Amino acid sequence: MNFNEIATVSGKPGLYKILKPTKGGVILESLDEKKSKLVVGASHRVSILAEISIYTMNEEGATALKDVMATIEKEFEGDLGLENGADAEELRSFLKHVLPEYDESKVYPSDIKKLVAWYKIIRTHAPEALQETEDSEENQKEDNSSE
């Protein structure tokens, strides 16, 4: 599974694996122990994780979520050091460590909390997505060094 196969639904907690499209939407399966299925139509806002970015102050203006997740995995390997009830300052300092150039005026503590929750879900139920991201980063570095 990779970030193109994982989605989030606005207003619903957690992450979902994209199973297949239907006439009026898509069938999703929750990434948890329950594996409950959900059919979402055009009225729901579904976002694929590969298309989500975090606002930054650099030239690009944003960094892809999968790159941020890869950095978290490389730095912390699952032990984030954050409790479930972490306050806004703890969340901000965590993201500042992982992504120093993030835009503090556009990225809210609730966004960081969601990032942490998603990371934990992916690490538990789809760790291969994090491995794929690390592998593709290493391949890019090798490609750049051979030029």
C-alpha positions, 0 to 999 in steps of 0.5 A: 500500500502507498500514499496514493491508496490511502485517503481521508474523509472530511468529518470522519476520523481516521484513514481509509484504504481505497478499494474501488470506484463506484458509479457515484463515488468510491468504496473505502475500508478503514485502516484499523482493526475493524476494517469497516467499509464505507461508501462515499459519494460526491457530496463527501470530501475525500482527499488522497494522502499523496495529494496533501501538503503542509504549508512552508515558508520555502520557495515551493510554499509546501512540502508533501505529506509523504516527505514529512512522514518519511522524515518523522519515520527516519527521526523517531522510528515510531517513538514520537515522544508525544502524549495523546493530550499534547498541548499546542506548544508541544505539537508546534515544537514537534513539527518545528523539529521535523519541518523547521520551515513550516508556516506557523500562521497557516498550520494549526495545532489541530493539523499537527495533531491530525498528522501525528494521528495519521502517522501512528495509523500508517505505522501500525496498519500500512508500514510499507507506505513509510518504507516506500517513501524512504526507498524513493528518497534514497533512489532520488539521492543516488540518481542525483549523485550519479549526474 
